[in-house]
């Protein structure tokens, strides 16, 4: 393949988007009790929850009337009605970074382009990636600490694991993965730090434009080549839509899986009886993954906007308002889940909203589950007698809109 430009770091290379992550998504230890109190008062509230939960104000939404949607039934009704509740509001914040991505689209453009992208993430395709992409990444990360007897599974494994898979999917230069990771995360700070968010977006856009043009001329077997030659009704994907998808992929595909895998490990390690059950019977892994996603899914709150004046659960909503749709409150609604605050891999199966639902359900959900399953299998295979390190602080899941523990200190024999 021909040469493409190196990815460019921030103009200020000392800028650290991983520190900024706390301001973007909050440092709340447990937002669920407050969400439960609001849910008990009613499913729809006319206020901005952000200040009440200690989040940095979203400057891109400040001028809009704000509403909070809570509980299983109300959240489900919003997700299942994209005609009334539009994703177009994302153009005001994440769309500034990602561009014209499928997440900012409504019908007819959304289903038109989504079906092309979705072909790349079908279960049979994803299962092949499990062996060719996922397993080598797992092995390369674990070999650095598997003989040591102790590790921080977040800082040494889950924080890097899904991002490295994406780099291999896209066949990006391994020497630049650190810069890609910084730029990918920094895109999400645009809601309060427009300068760094747009700088990250611009630099990824310049790089991905050159990359897609190079892969169209000289394709390989990577995902960029596949999507560069994909067609919609006989036409190839417009360049800007492809670039926007790649910007979003390097962020969402890595960040949410890192969070989901970290929460899965936290749930099992803090419930040793359930960890032992999974260790003895690997067929329990899929239900352990679903419970982790329900219990403390990586994305607690999604955003929608009414495309017309409407009414939800008796509350009138003006067109153009900002609806914060609390998936996390739905996933812990006691009307649907018994003892919803408890991590219990043996609970009765019930649909959750960790990947949203309806037409905008996460395209990468199958890959996320494969990555989580293979990570857990590898950890159980190579870290015998895995347990929390008694000499270190226990894992502490933090965040409001998106949650994760920053450390999981473990020992093994």
C-alpha positions as CSV (number, residue, x, y, z in Angstrom):
1,X,0.0,0.0,0.0
2,X,1.1,3.6,-0.6
3,X,2.3,6.0,2.1
4,X,-0.2,8.1,4.1
5,X,0.6,11.0,6.4
6,X,1.4,10.3,10.0
7,X,-1.4,11.1,12.5
8,X,-0.8,14.4,14.1
9,X,-0.8,14.8,17.9
10,X,-2.4,17.8,19.7
11,X,-0.7,21.1,19.1
12,X,-0.1,21.0,22.9
13,X,1.1,17.4,23.2
14,X,0.9,17.7,27.0
15,X,-2.9,17.9,26.8
16,X,-4.4,14.9,28.6
17,X,-8.0,14.0,27.6
18,X,-8.0,11.1,30.0
19,X,-8.0,13.6,32.9
20,X,-10.7,15.6,31.2
21,X,-12.8,12.5,31.0
22,X,-13.9,13.1,34.6
23,X,-15.3,16.6,33.8
24,X,-17.1,15.2,30.7
25,X,-18.8,12.2,32.3
26,X,-18.7,13.0,36.0
27,X,-17.1,11.4,39.1
28,X,-20.2,10.3,40.9
29,X,-19.7,7.2,42.9
30,X,-23.4,6.1,42.7
31,X,-26.0,8.1,40.8
32,X,-28.5,5.3,41.0
33,X,-30.2,6.4,44.4
34,X,-30.9,9.8,43.0
35,X,-32.2,8.4,39.7
36,X,-34.4,6.1,41.7
37,X,-35.8,9.0,43.8
38,X,-36.6,11.0,40.7
39,X,-38.1,7.9,39.0
40,X,-40.4,7.4,42.1
41,X,-41.6,11.0,41.7
42,X,-42.5,10.4,38.0
43,X,-41.1,9.3,34.7
44,X,-40.6,12.7,33.1
45,X,-39.2,15.8,34.8
46,X,-38.7,19.3,33.4
47,X,-35.1,20.1,34.5
48,X,-31.5,19.5,33.6
49,X,-30.1,16.7,35.8
50,X,-26.5,17.6,35.2
51,X,-25.9,20.1,38.0
52,X,-27.8,17.9,40.5
53,X,-25.5,15.1,39.7
54,X,-22.3,17.1,39.7
55,X,-21.7,17.1,35.9
56,X,-19.9,19.9,34.0
57,X,-22.5,22.0,32.2
58,X,-23.1,21.1,28.5
59,X,-22.6,24.4,26.8
60,X,-23.9,23.0,23.5
61,X,-27.3,22.3,25.0
62,X,-27.6,25.2,27.5
63,X,-30.2,27.2,25.5
64,X,-32.6,24.3,25.1
65,X,-35.5,23.4,27.5
66,X,-34.3,20.3,29.3
67,X,-36.2,17.1,30.4
68,X,-35.2,13.9,32.1
69,X,-36.9,10.6,31.1
70,X,-36.8,7.8,33.7
71,X,-38.0,4.2,34.2
72,X,-38.3,1.2,31.9
73,X,-41.6,2.0,30.1
74,X,-40.8,5.7,29.4
75,X,-37.3,4.9,28.2
76,X,-38.5,2.1,26.0
77,X,-41.2,4.3,24.4
78,X,-38.7,6.9,23.4
79,X,-36.2,4.4,21.9
80,X,-39.0,2.7,19.9
81,X,-40.3,6.0,18.4
82,X,-37.5,7.6,16.4
83,X,-40.0,9.5,14.3
84,X,-41.1,11.5,17.3
85,X,-37.8,11.4,19.3
86,X,-35.0,12.4,17.0
87,X,-31.3,11.6,17.2
88,X,-30.6,14.8,15.4
89,X,-29.8,16.6,18.6
90,X,-26.4,14.9,18.6
91,X,-25.4,17.2,15.8
92,X,-25.2,19.9,18.5
93,X,-22.5,18.1,20.5
94,X,-20.9,14.8,19.4
95,X,-21.8,15.6,15.8
96,X,-19.4,18.6,16.1
97,X,-16.6,16.1,16.5
98,X,-17.8,13.0,14.6
99,X,-19.5,14.8,11.7
100,X,-22.4,13.4,9.8
101,X,-22.4,10.0,11.5
102,X,-25.2,7.5,11.6
103,X,-25.8,8.4,15.3
104,X,-26.9,12.0,14.3
105,X,-29.2,10.8,11.5
106,X,-32.9,10.1,11.3
107,X,-34.9,8.4,8.6
108,X,-34.6,8.1,5.7
109,X,-30.8,8.6,5.8
110,X,-30.3,6.6,9.0
111,X,-31.6,3.2,7.8
112,X,-30.1,3.7,4.4
113,X,-26.6,4.1,5.6
114,X,-26.9,2.0,8.8
115,X,-27.6,-1.2,6.7
116,X,-24.2,-0.8,5.0
117,X,-22.3,-0.3,8.2
118,X,-24.2,-3.1,9.9
119,X,-23.0,-5.6,7.4
120,X,-19.5,-5.2,8.7
121,X,-20.7,-6.0,12.3
122,X,-22.9,-9.0,11.7
123,X,-22.4,-11.9,14.2
124,X,-20.7,-14.2,11.6
125,X,-18.2,-11.5,10.7
126,X,-17.6,-10.6,14.3
127,X,-17.0,-14.2,15.3
128,X,-14.2,-14.4,12.8
129,X,-12.6,-11.3,14.3
130,X,-12.6,-13.0,17.6
131,X,-9.8,-15.3,16.5
132,X,-8.0,-13.1,14.0
133,X,-8.0,-9.8,15.9
134,X,-9.3,-10.2,19.5
135,X,-7.2,-13.2,20.7
136,X,-3.8,-11.8,19.6
137,X,-4.5,-8.5,21.4
138,X,-5.5,-10.4,24.5
139,X,-2.4,-12.5,24.4
140,X,0.0,-9.5,23.8
141,X,-1.4,-7.5,26.7
142,X,-1.6,-10.4,29.2
143,X,1.9,-11.7,28.6
144,X,3.2,-8.5,30.2
145,X,1.8,-9.3,33.6
146,X,0.5,-12.9,33.7
147,X,3.8,-14.1,35.3
148,X,3.9,-11.4,37.9
149,X,1.2,-12.6,40.3
150,X,-0.5,-9.2,40.6
151,X,-1.8,-6.6,38.2
152,X,-4.1,-3.6,37.7
153,X,-6.6,-5.1,35.2
154,X,-7.8,-1.6,34.1
155,X,-4.6,0.2,33.5
156,X,-2.7,-2.8,32.1
157,X,-5.5,-4.5,30.2
158,X,-9.1,-3.2,29.8
159,X,-8.1,0.4,29.1
160,X,-6.0,-0.6,26.1
161,X,-7.7,-3.9,24.9
162,X,-10.7,-2.7,22.8
163,X,-8.8,0.2,21.3
164,X,-6.0,-2.1,20.1
165,X,-8.6,-4.3,18.4
166,X,-10.0,-1.3,16.5
167,X,-6.5,-0.3,15.4
168,X,-6.0,-3.8,14.0
169,X,-9.4,-3.7,12.3
170,X,-8.5,-0.5,10.6
171,X,-4.8,-1.6,10.0
172,X,-3.5,1.6,11.6
173,X,0.3,2.1,12.2
174,X,1.1,0.5,15.6
175,X,3.6,3.2,16.4
176,X,0.8,5.8,16.4
177,X,-1.7,4.0,18.6
178,X,-1.1,6.3,21.6
179,X,-2.0,9.4,19.6
180,X,-5.1,7.8,18.1
181,X,-6.2,6.9,21.6
182,X,-5.8,10.5,22.8
183,X,-7.6,11.9,19.8
184,X,-10.4,9.3,20.0
185,X,-11.2,10.2,23.6
186,X,-10.8,13.9,23.2
187,X,-13.6,14.1,20.6
188,X,-16.1,13.6,23.5
189,X,-15.0,16.7,25.4
190,X,-16.6,19.0,22.8
191,X,-19.7,19.6,24.9
192,X,-17.6,21.8,27.2
193,X,-14.2,22.1,25.5
194,X,-14.9,22.9,21.9
195,X,-11.3,23.8,21.1
196,X,-9.8,20.4,22.0
197,X,-12.8,18.4,20.7
198,X,-12.7,20.1,17.3
199,X,-8.9,19.8,17.1
200,X,-9.2,16.1,17.6
201,X,-12.0,15.8,15.1
202,X,-10.0,17.8,12.5
203,X,-6.8,15.7,12.8
204,X,-8.7,12.4,12.7
205,X,-10.6,13.7,9.7
206,X,-7.5,14.6,7.7
207,X,-5.9,11.3,8.5
208,X,-9.0,9.2,7.7
209,X,-9.6,11.0,4.4
210,X,-6.1,10.2,3.2
211,X,-6.5,6.6,4.5
212,X,-9.8,6.0,2.8
213,X,-8.5,7.3,-0.5
214,X,-5.5,5.1,-0.2
215,X,-7.6,2.0,0.6
216,X,-10.0,2.7,-2.2
217,X,-7.1,2.8,-4.6
218,X,-5.2,-0.1,-3.1
219,X,-7.6,-2.2,-0.9
220,X,-6.6,-4.7,1.7
221,X,-8.7,-6.9,4.0
222,X,-9.2,-4.3,6.7
223,X,-12.4,-2.6,7.7
224,X,-11.5,0.7,6.0
225,X,-11.0,-1.1,2.7
226,X,-14.3,-3.0,3.2
227,X,-16.3,0.2,3.9
228,X,-14.5,2.2,1.3
229,X,-15.9,-0.2,-1.3
230,X,-19.3,-0.6,0.3
231,X,-22.3,0.6,-1.7
232,X,-25.7,2.1,-1.0
233,X,-28.2,1.4,-3.7
234,X,-25.4,1.1,-6.2
235,X,-23.5,4.1,-4.9
236,X,-20.5,4.0,-2.6
237,X,-20.6,5.6,0.8
238,X,-20.0,9.4,0.6
239,X,-16.5,10.2,1.8
240,X,-17.7,12.4,4.6
241,X,-20.1,9.8,6.0
242,X,-17.3,7.2,6.0
243,X,-14.9,9.5,7.7
244,X,-17.5,10.4,10.3
245,X,-18.1,6.7,11.0
246,X,-14.4,6.1,11.5
247,X,-14.2,9.0,13.9
248,X,-17.0,7.6,15.9
249,X,-15.7,4.0,15.7
250,X,-12.3,4.7,17.2
251,X,-14.1,6.3,20.1
252,X,-17.3,4.4,20.8
253,X,-16.0,1.0,19.8
254,X,-13.1,1.3,22.2
255,X,-14.5,3.4,25.1
256,X,-17.8,1.6,25.8
257,X,-16.2,-1.9,25.6
258,X,-13.4,-0.8,27.9
259,X,-16.0,0.4,30.4
260,X,-18.2,-2.7,30.0
261,X,-15.4,-5.1,30.4
262,X,-14.1,-3.3,33.5
263,X,-17.5,-3.3,35.1
264,X,-18.0,-7.1,34.3
265,X,-14.7,-7.8,36.1
266,X,-15.6,-5.6,39.0
267,X,-19.0,-7.3,39.4
268,X,-17.5,-10.8,39.4
269,X,-14.5,-10.0,41.6
270,X,-16.7,-8.3,44.2
271,X,-19.0,-11.3,44.2
272,X,-16.5,-14.2,44.5
273,X,-19.2,-16.9,44.6
274,X,-20.4,-15.8,41.1
275,X,-16.9,-15.6,39.9
276,X,-16.3,-19.2,41.0
277,X,-19.5,-20.3,39.3
278,X,-18.4,-18.8,36.0
279,X,-14.9,-20.3,36.5
280,X,-16.4,-23.7,36.9
281,X,-19.0,-23.3,34.1
282,X,-18.0,-21.1,31.2
283,X,-21.5,-21.4,29.7
284,X,-22.5,-18.8,32.3
285,X,-20.3,-16.1,30.6
286,X,-23.0,-14.7,28.3
287,X,-25.5,-14.2,31.2
288,X,-22.7,-12.6,33.3
289,X,-22.0,-10.2,30.5
290,X,-25.7,-9.2,30.2
291,X,-26.0,-8.7,33.9
292,X,-22.9,-6.5,34.0
293,X,-24.3,-4.4,31.1
294,X,-27.7,-4.1,33.0
295,X,-26.2,-3.5,36.4
296,X,-23.9,-0.7,35.6
297,X,-23.9,-0.3,31.8
298,X,-21.2,1.9,30.4
299,X,-23.7,4.6,29.1
300,X,-26.3,5.6,31.6
301,X,-27.9,8.5,29.7
302,X,-28.7,8.9,26.0
303,X,-30.1,12.1,24.4
304,X,-33.0,12.6,22.1
305,X,-35.2,15.6,21.0
306,X,-38.9,15.8,20.0
307,X,-39.2,16.5,16.3
308,X,-42.7,17.9,17.0
309,X,-44.6,19.1,20.1
310,X,-45.7,16.0,21.9
311,X,-46.6,14.5,25.2
312,X,-44.9,11.7,27.2
313,X,-46.4,10.2,30.3
314,X,-48.7,13.2,30.7
315,X,-45.9,15.8,30.3
316,X,-45.9,18.1,27.3
317,X,-42.6,18.3,25.5
318,X,-41.9,21.1,23.0
319,X,-40.2,20.3,19.7
320,X,-36.4,20.8,19.9
321,X,-36.1,20.2,23.6
322,X,-33.2,18.2,25.1
323,X,-34.4,14.9,26.4
324,X,-31.9,13.1,28.7
325,X,-33.1,9.4,28.4
326,X,-31.8,7.6,31.5
327,X,-31.2,4.0,30.3
328,X,-29.5,3.4,33.7
329,X,-32.8,4.1,35.6
330,X,-34.6,1.7,33.2
331,X,-32.0,-1.0,33.8
332,X,-32.6,-0.7,37.6
333,X,-36.4,-0.3,37.5
334,X,-37.8,-2.5,40.3
335,X,-41.0,-3.0,38.3
336,X,-38.9,-5.0,35.8
337,X,-35.9,-6.3,37.8
338,X,-36.1,-7.9,41.3
339,X,-33.5,-6.3,43.7
340,X,-32.2,-4.2,40.7
341,X,-29.2,-2.8,42.6
342,X,-27.8,-6.3,43.1
343,X,-25.3,-7.8,40.7
344,X,-26.7,-11.3,40.1
345,X,-25.8,-13.3,37.0
346,X,-28.5,-15.8,37.8
347,X,-31.4,-13.3,37.6
348,X,-34.3,-13.9,35.2
349,X,-33.5,-12.8,31.7
350,X,-35.0,-9.5,30.8
351,X,-34.1,-7.0,28.0
352,X,-31.9,-4.1,29.1
353,X,-31.0,-0.8,27.4
354,X,-27.2,-0.8,27.8
355,X,-26.9,-0.6,24.0
356,X,-30.1,1.5,23.6
357,X,-32.9,-0.1,21.7
358,X,-34.9,0.2,18.5
359,X,-33.6,1.5,15.2
360,X,-30.6,3.2,16.9
361,X,-29.4,0.2,18.8
362,X,-25.6,0.0,18.9
363,X,-24.2,-1.3,15.7
364,X,-21.2,-2.7,17.5
365,X,-23.1,-4.6,20.2
366,X,-22.1,-8.1,18.9
367,X,-18.4,-7.2,18.8
368,X,-18.6,-5.7,22.3
369,X,-20.0,-9.0,23.6
370,X,-17.4,-11.1,21.8
371,X,-14.6,-8.9,23.2
372,X,-16.0,-9.1,26.7
373,X,-16.4,-12.9,26.5
374,X,-12.9,-13.5,25.1
375,X,-11.3,-11.2,27.7
376,X,-13.0,-13.0,30.5
377,X,-12.2,-16.4,29.2
378,X,-8.5,-15.4,28.8
379,X,-8.4,-14.0,32.3
380,X,-9.9,-17.2,33.8
381,X,-7.5,-19.3,31.7
382,X,-4.3,-17.5,32.5
383,X,-4.8,-15.9,35.9
384,X,-5.5,-18.9,38.2
385,X,-7.1,-18.2,41.6
386,X,-7.9,-14.6,40.5
387,X,-9.0,-12.4,43.4
388,X,-8.9,-8.8,44.5
389,X,-5.6,-7.7,46.0
390,X,-6.2,-7.3,49.8
391,X,-3.3,-4.8,50.0
392,X,-4.9,-2.4,47.5
393,X,-8.1,-0.3,47.4
394,X,-11.1,-2.2,46.0
395,X,-12.4,-1.2,42.6
396,X,-14.5,2.0,42.6
397,X,-16.9,2.5,39.7
398,X,-17.3,6.2,39.0
399,X,-19.1,8.4,36.6
400,X,-22.5,9.8,35.8
401,X,-23.2,9.6,32.1
402,X,-20.5,7.0,31.5
403,X,-19.1,4.8,34.3
404,X,-15.9,2.8,34.9
405,X,-13.5,1.8,37.7
406,X,-10.1,3.4,37.2
407,X,-8.3,0.5,38.8
408,X,-8.9,-3.2,39.5
409,X,-6.0,-4.4,41.6
410,X,-5.8,-8.2,41.6
411,X,-3.7,-11.1,42.7
412,X,-3.4,-14.5,41.1
413,X,-1.2,-17.6,41.5
